[in-house]
Amino acid sequence: MPSTYGCPVLSPTICDEDDPSSHHPSCDSPQCGSQDLRNRKDTSLRTTTERHPSSTSSSSSCPTNSKPVNLQSSAVAPSIGQPGCITGLTSMRNSLLLLPHPCSPSSLSHPANGDVAMSGSIIQSRQNSPNLPSSKSRVSVYFRPVNGSTKGRQLFVMRHAERVDICFGRGWVTRYFDKKGVYRRLNLNLPTWLPPRADYLDYVLDSPITQVGLFVAAETGRALAEAGVQFTVCYSSPSLRCVQTACELLRAMGRPELLVRIEPHLFEWFGWYGNCAPRMMNLHDLRACGYQVDVTYRALSSSSDFDPEETISNYYERTGGLTKRILSQHKSKDACILIVAHASSLDTCTHQLVHHGFRTCISSTEFHHRTSGVPYCGLVVAQENRRWSLVNPPIPNVCSHTPNPDFDWRQLLSPTLCGFPIK
């Protein structure tokens, strides 16, 4: 029997399920106080008008010799799409066919897709508002610089961004693909294009990320860059959602030259897939679609070693052992490693480092609770100072259009959930 925890395809009970947020309407009452208070306001207004008669006239009418102030940014409006890409105007059509994608995929952080206009708005707002912190002071005000003040290696483990199958339901493929395999973008949060695959049903178990997911991944990358984080290497799970998140984050950080290394053993627990291993895109297909993956990298793990019937303890051993092998490849003290994987990876990739062993008796219920509180693009940071330990991340919690519960990484340090409130 497949487990009822976390599989977005085989079970309706998923760890990303959120309750609707409550709305608190503001008070629109026209009551403004007593009659005596209103009389005092009227008297004060008349006195001010008598002392400064020009103030009301100048505010009530516009001088004939005045010129309108241009508040538009000086930045050039970005182009809608790139030549050869199934983006921009073509994405606004009712349907689009999965064709080869010769250039880079659509990206919210690409200079031709909105970052120029966004940066122009920020620059213009700073010019009009001198009290707004500059880009240099924003780092010290909002974020904690990490790379310049650390003395040991750092390991960042991050969850992927918002996935389509959780946002639109398990049957999204049957609704947005016709019988001929033509993808129809009927919602603006759906991807503007999809990488071509031999069988579009492979998207059922290997979902892409949404447009909101692209935005959150890019915003996380910009925040990490402002905090002074400089990754020396990036690893990713073979899942498409993880590869997309990693590439978008690196683009937003201004590090498109840092190629993503795919490690099969970073994939999540097979118990959530009913002992059925999904088919994922190979490196050359990802590269042909524009994703900056390292096709020359020889992975430390192999998909042939997958055990679809693995237990939770086997999963901890699989990912924890791979994390140690990754760290053995980067022994420099200034190494800053990024792993983009799944919600459970925040615990499985760091537990052996922090606790010097892996769990052998964790139940599926506890495992579900440990992973269900991890938000999209949530991350943990492990730092080496003689021994490995989890430290505060350099950026705040990530943003989302759904209710944003607080995520406390310290819950991963608890050996059990007894007495620990899960938020």
C-alpha positions as CSV (number, residue, x, y, z in Angstrom):
1,M,0.0,0.0,0.0
2,P,1.4,3.5,-0.8
3,S,2.0,5.8,2.1
4,T,-0.6,8.5,2.7
5,Y,2.0,11.1,3.5
6,G,3.3,13.6,0.9
7,C,2.7,12.0,-2.5
8,P,0.9,14.6,-4.6
9,V,-0.3,12.1,-7.1
10,L,-1.3,9.0,-5.1
11,S,-2.8,10.6,-2.0
12,P,-4.9,13.7,-1.3
13,T,-3.1,14.1,2.1
14,I,-0.1,16.2,1.2
15,C,2.3,18.2,3.3
16,D,1.7,21.4,1.3
17,E,-1.9,21.6,2.1
18,D,-2.9,25.0,3.6
19,D,-6.0,26.3,5.2
20,P,-7.7,29.4,3.7
21,S,-6.5,32.6,5.4
22,S,-8.9,34.6,7.5
23,H,-9.7,38.1,6.4
24,H,-9.9,40.9,8.9
25,P,-11.9,43.8,7.4
26,S,-10.8,47.2,8.5
27,C,-13.2,49.7,10.1
28,D,-14.8,52.1,7.5
29,S,-17.0,53.9,10.0
30,P,-17.4,57.6,9.2
31,Q,-17.5,58.5,12.9
32,C,-14.6,60.9,13.6
33,G,-15.3,62.0,17.1
34,S,-17.7,64.3,18.9
35,Q,-19.4,67.4,17.5
36,D,-17.2,69.6,19.6
37,L,-14.1,68.1,18.1
38,R,-15.3,68.7,14.6
39,N,-16.1,72.3,15.5
40,R,-12.6,72.8,16.8
41,K,-11.2,71.4,13.5
42,D,-13.4,73.8,11.5
43,T,-12.3,76.7,13.5
44,S,-8.6,75.8,13.2
45,L,-9.1,75.4,9.4
46,R,-10.6,78.9,9.1
47,T,-7.8,80.4,11.2
48,T,-5.2,78.8,9.0
49,T,-6.9,80.0,5.8
50,E,-7.0,83.6,7.1
51,R,-3.3,83.5,8.0
52,H,-2.2,81.9,4.7
53,P,-4.8,82.6,2.0
54,S,-2.5,81.4,-0.7
55,S,-2.3,77.9,0.6
56,T,-5.9,76.9,-0.3
57,S,-5.9,78.5,-3.7
58,S,-2.7,76.8,-4.7
59,S,-4.0,73.4,-3.6
60,S,-7.4,73.8,-5.2
61,S,-6.2,74.6,-8.7
62,C,-3.2,73.9,-10.8
63,P,-1.1,76.9,-11.9
64,T,-1.2,77.4,-15.7
65,N,2.5,77.6,-16.0
66,S,3.2,74.4,-14.1
67,K,4.5,71.3,-15.9
68,P,3.4,67.8,-15.0
69,V,6.1,65.8,-13.2
70,N,7.2,62.7,-15.0
71,L,7.3,59.9,-12.4
72,Q,8.1,57.2,-15.0
73,S,11.4,55.4,-14.6
74,S,14.1,56.1,-17.1
75,A,14.7,52.4,-17.6
76,V,13.8,51.1,-21.0
77,A,10.8,48.8,-21.0
78,P,11.8,45.2,-21.4
79,S,10.9,43.1,-24.4
80,I,8.0,40.7,-24.0
81,G,9.9,37.6,-25.2
82,Q,13.1,36.4,-26.7
83,P,13.5,35.2,-30.3
84,G,13.1,31.5,-30.6
85,C,11.5,31.1,-27.2
86,I,7.9,30.0,-26.6
87,T,7.4,33.0,-24.3
88,G,5.9,36.4,-24.4
89,L,3.2,36.9,-26.9
90,T,3.0,33.3,-27.9
91,S,2.3,32.4,-24.3
92,M,-0.8,34.5,-24.4
93,R,-2.4,32.3,-27.0
94,N,-4.9,29.7,-26.0
95,S,-2.6,26.8,-26.8
96,L,1.0,26.1,-27.6
97,L,2.7,23.0,-28.9
98,L,5.7,21.5,-27.1
99,L,8.5,22.3,-29.5
100,P,12.3,22.3,-29.1
101,H,13.4,25.2,-27.0
102,P,16.8,26.4,-28.4
103,C,17.4,29.3,-26.0
104,S,17.2,29.9,-22.3
105,P,13.8,29.3,-20.6
106,S,11.6,32.1,-19.4
107,S,12.9,33.7,-16.3
108,L,11.6,36.5,-14.1
109,S,15.1,37.4,-13.2
110,H,16.4,37.6,-16.8
111,P,17.2,41.2,-17.9
112,A,14.9,40.9,-20.9
113,N,11.9,39.7,-18.7
114,G,11.3,42.4,-16.1
115,D,14.4,42.9,-13.9
116,V,15.3,46.1,-15.8
117,A,11.9,47.6,-15.2
118,M,11.8,46.5,-11.6
119,S,15.3,47.9,-10.9
120,G,14.3,51.1,-12.6
121,S,11.3,51.5,-10.3
122,I,13.5,50.9,-7.3
123,I,16.1,53.4,-8.4
124,Q,13.4,56.0,-9.2
125,S,11.7,55.5,-5.8
126,R,15.1,56.0,-4.1
127,Q,15.6,59.3,-5.9
128,N,12.1,60.6,-4.9
129,S,12.5,59.3,-1.3
130,P,15.9,60.2,0.1
131,N,15.0,58.5,3.4
132,L,14.9,55.1,1.7
133,P,18.0,53.1,2.4
134,S,20.4,52.6,-0.5
135,S,21.3,49.2,-1.9
136,K,24.4,49.0,0.2
137,S,22.7,49.9,3.5
138,R,19.8,47.5,2.8
139,V,22.2,44.6,3.3
140,S,23.1,45.7,6.8
141,V,19.5,46.7,7.6
142,Y,17.6,43.7,6.5
143,F,20.1,40.9,6.1
144,R,23.0,39.4,8.0
145,P,26.2,39.1,5.9
146,V,27.7,35.7,6.3
147,N,30.5,34.9,4.0
148,G,32.8,37.7,5.2
149,S,32.5,36.8,8.8
150,T,32.7,33.0,8.7
151,K,35.8,30.8,9.1
152,G,34.6,27.4,8.1
153,R,32.6,25.7,5.3
154,Q,28.9,26.4,4.9
155,L,26.2,24.2,3.6
156,F,22.9,25.7,2.4
157,V,20.0,23.2,1.9
158,M,16.9,24.7,0.3
159,R,13.5,23.3,-0.8
160,H,12.3,23.9,-4.3
161,A,9.7,26.6,-5.2
162,E,6.0,26.2,-5.6
163,R,5.0,23.2,-7.7
164,V,2.2,23.0,-10.3
165,D,0.7,19.8,-9.1
166,I,0.2,21.1,-5.6
167,C,-1.2,24.4,-6.8
168,F,-3.6,23.1,-9.5
169,G,-4.3,19.6,-8.2
170,R,-3.1,16.1,-9.0
171,G,-5.0,16.0,-12.3
172,W,-3.5,19.2,-13.8
173,V,-2.0,17.2,-16.7
174,T,-5.4,15.9,-17.9
175,R,-6.9,19.4,-17.7
176,Y,-4.2,21.4,-19.4
177,F,-3.1,18.9,-22.1
178,D,-5.4,17.8,-24.8
179,K,-5.3,14.3,-26.4
180,K,-2.7,15.4,-28.9
181,G,-0.3,16.5,-26.1
182,V,-0.8,20.2,-26.7
183,Y,-0.3,22.2,-23.6
184,R,-2.9,24.9,-23.0
185,R,-2.1,27.7,-20.5
186,L,-5.5,28.5,-19.0
187,N,-4.2,30.1,-15.9
188,L,-1.5,32.9,-15.6
189,N,0.2,31.0,-12.7
190,L,0.9,28.1,-15.1
191,P,4.3,28.0,-16.8
192,T,4.5,30.0,-20.0
193,W,6.1,27.0,-21.6
194,L,7.1,23.4,-20.7
195,P,10.2,21.5,-21.7
196,P,9.4,18.9,-24.4
197,R,9.2,15.3,-23.2
198,A,8.7,12.0,-24.9
199,D,5.5,11.5,-22.9
200,Y,3.8,14.5,-21.3
201,L,2.3,12.1,-18.6
202,D,5.8,12.2,-17.1
203,Y,4.8,15.6,-15.7
204,V,2.4,13.7,-13.3
205,L,5.3,12.5,-11.1
206,D,7.8,15.2,-12.1
207,S,6.0,18.5,-11.9
208,P,7.5,21.9,-12.9
209,I,7.2,25.0,-10.8
210,T,4.6,27.8,-11.2
211,Q,5.1,31.4,-12.2
212,V,4.8,32.4,-8.5
213,G,7.4,29.8,-7.8
214,L,9.8,31.5,-10.3
215,F,9.2,34.8,-8.5
216,V,9.9,33.4,-5.1
217,A,13.0,31.6,-6.3
218,A,14.3,34.8,-7.9
219,E,13.5,36.8,-4.8
220,T,15.3,34.3,-2.6
221,G,18.3,34.6,-4.9
222,R,18.3,38.4,-4.8
223,A,18.1,38.3,-1.0
224,L,21.0,35.9,-0.7
225,A,23.1,38.1,-3.0
226,E,22.3,41.2,-0.9
227,A,23.4,39.2,2.2
228,G,26.8,38.7,0.6
229,V,26.4,34.9,0.0
230,Q,28.7,33.6,-2.7
231,F,28.1,30.0,-3.5
232,T,31.1,28.1,-4.8
233,V,29.1,25.1,-6.1
234,C,25.5,24.1,-6.5
235,Y,23.9,20.6,-6.4
236,S,20.3,19.7,-7.2
237,S,17.9,16.8,-7.1
238,P,17.1,15.5,-10.6
239,S,13.5,16.6,-10.1
240,L,12.5,19.3,-12.7
241,R,11.1,21.6,-10.0
242,C,14.5,21.5,-8.2
243,V,16.5,22.1,-11.3
244,Q,14.2,25.1,-12.3
245,T,14.5,26.5,-8.8
246,A,18.3,26.3,-8.7
247,C,18.7,27.9,-12.1
248,E,16.3,30.7,-11.3
249,L,18.0,31.4,-8.0
250,L,21.4,31.6,-9.6
251,R,20.2,33.8,-12.3
252,A,18.8,36.3,-9.8
253,M,22.0,36.2,-7.8
254,G,23.9,37.2,-11.0
255,R,25.7,33.8,-11.1
256,P,24.5,32.2,-14.3
257,E,27.9,30.9,-15.0
258,L,27.7,28.6,-11.9
259,L,26.5,25.3,-13.4
260,V,24.1,23.1,-11.5
261,R,25.3,19.6,-10.7
262,I,22.6,16.9,-10.7
263,E,22.9,14.2,-8.0
264,P,20.3,11.4,-8.3
265,H,20.5,10.5,-4.6
266,L,19.1,13.9,-3.6
267,F,15.7,12.8,-4.8
268,E,13.1,12.5,-2.1
269,W,11.7,9.4,-0.3
270,F,10.2,6.8,-2.7
271,G,7.5,5.9,-0.2
272,W,5.6,9.0,-1.3
273,Y,5.4,7.6,-4.8
274,G,3.9,4.2,-4.0
275,N,7.2,2.4,-4.7
276,C,7.2,3.8,-8.3
277,A,10.2,5.7,-9.5
278,P,9.3,8.7,-11.7
279,R,11.0,9.3,-15.1
280,M,13.0,12.5,-15.0
281,M,14.7,14.5,-17.8
282,N,18.3,13.7,-18.6
283,L,21.1,16.2,-18.5
284,H,21.3,16.8,-22.3
285,D,17.6,17.4,-22.6
286,L,17.7,19.9,-19.7
287,R,20.7,21.7,-21.3
288,A,18.9,21.8,-24.7
289,C,16.0,23.5,-23.0
290,G,18.3,26.3,-21.6
291,Y,18.8,25.1,-18.0
292,Q,22.4,25.7,-16.9
293,V,23.2,22.2,-15.8
294,D,26.7,20.7,-15.8
295,V,26.7,17.9,-18.5
296,T,30.4,17.2,-17.9
297,Y,29.9,16.5,-14.1
298,R,30.3,12.9,-13.1
299,A,27.7,12.3,-10.3
300,L,28.7,10.7,-7.0
301,S,25.5,8.7,-7.0
302,S,23.5,6.8,-9.6
303,S,19.8,6.3,-10.3
304,S,20.5,2.6,-10.8
305,D,21.0,2.4,-7.0
306,F,17.5,3.5,-6.3
307,D,15.4,1.2,-4.1
308,P,11.7,2.0,-4.6
309,E,10.9,0.0,-1.5
310,E,13.4,1.9,0.8
311,T,12.4,2.7,4.3
312,I,12.6,6.2,5.9
313,S,15.9,5.1,7.6
314,N,17.3,4.1,4.2
315,Y,16.3,7.5,2.8
316,Y,18.2,9.2,5.6
317,E,21.2,7.1,5.0
318,R,21.0,7.6,1.2
319,T,20.9,11.4,1.3
320,G,23.1,11.8,4.4
321,G,25.8,9.7,3.0
322,L,25.7,11.6,-0.3
323,T,26.0,14.9,1.6
324,K,29.2,13.7,3.3
325,R,30.6,12.6,0.0
326,I,29.8,16.1,-1.5
327,L,31.6,17.8,1.5
328,S,34.6,15.6,1.0
329,Q,34.9,17.1,-2.5
330,H,35.1,20.6,-1.2
331,K,37.5,20.9,1.7
332,S,38.4,24.6,1.3
333,K,37.5,26.7,4.3
334,D,35.7,29.2,2.2
335,A,33.5,26.6,0.5
336,C,29.9,27.6,0.3
337,I,27.7,24.8,-1.0
338,L,24.1,25.0,-2.1
339,I,21.8,22.0,-2.3
340,V,18.4,22.5,-3.8
341,A,16.2,19.5,-3.1
342,H,13.0,18.7,-1.3
343,A,11.3,19.6,2.0
344,S,12.6,16.5,3.8
345,S,16.1,17.2,2.5
346,L,16.6,20.0,5.0
347,D,16.6,17.3,7.7
348,T,18.0,14.3,5.9
349,C,21.0,16.2,4.4
350,T,22.1,17.8,7.7
351,H,21.1,15.2,10.4
352,Q,24.2,13.1,10.1
353,L,26.4,16.2,10.3
354,V,24.8,17.7,13.3
355,H,23.8,14.5,15.3
356,H,26.6,12.3,13.9
357,G,24.2,9.5,13.0
358,F,20.9,8.8,11.2
359,R,17.5,8.0,12.6
360,T,16.6,4.4,12.7
361,C,13.2,4.4,14.3
362,I,11.4,7.5,13.0
363,S,7.8,6.9,12.1
364,S,6.1,8.0,8.9
365,T,3.8,10.3,11.0
366,E,6.7,12.1,12.6
367,F,8.5,12.2,9.3
368,H,5.4,13.8,7.7
369,H,5.2,16.5,10.4
370,R,8.9,17.3,10.1
371,T,8.6,18.0,6.4
372,S,5.1,19.6,6.3
373,G,6.2,22.8,8.1
374,V,9.0,23.6,5.5
375,P,7.8,26.4,3.1
376,Y,8.7,26.7,-0.5
377,C,12.3,27.9,-0.9
378,G,12.8,27.4,2.9
379,L,16.4,26.7,3.8
380,V,18.7,25.7,6.6
381,V,22.4,26.6,7.0
382,A,25.0,24.3,8.5
383,Q,28.3,25.8,9.4
384,E,31.6,24.0,10.3
385,N,33.5,25.3,13.2
386,R,35.4,22.2,14.3
387,R,32.1,20.5,14.4
388,W,29.0,21.1,12.2
389,S,26.0,22.9,13.6
390,L,22.9,24.6,12.3
391,V,23.0,28.4,12.4
392,N,20.5,31.2,11.6
393,P,20.0,31.7,7.9
394,P,21.2,35.1,6.6
395,I,17.8,36.0,5.1
396,P,14.3,36.2,6.5
397,N,11.5,33.7,5.8
398,V,10.5,33.4,2.1
399,C,7.4,35.0,0.7
400,S,4.3,33.3,-0.8
401,H,0.8,34.3,-2.0
402,T,-0.6,31.6,0.4
403,P,-0.6,32.0,4.2
404,N,2.9,32.3,5.4
405,P,3.5,30.3,8.5
406,D,6.6,30.8,10.5
407,F,9.3,28.2,9.9
408,D,11.7,27.5,12.8
409,W,14.7,25.5,11.6
410,R,15.4,24.6,15.3
411,Q,12.6,22.0,15.1
412,L,15.0,19.9,13.1
413,L,17.3,19.7,16.1
414,S,14.6,18.0,18.2
415,P,15.0,14.2,18.3
416,T,11.2,13.8,18.7
417,L,8.2,15.9,18.4
418,C,7.0,15.3,21.9
419,G,6.6,18.7,23.6
420,F,7.7,20.7,20.6
421,P,5.1,22.9,18.9
422,I,5.1,22.5,15.2
423,K,4.1,25.8,13.5
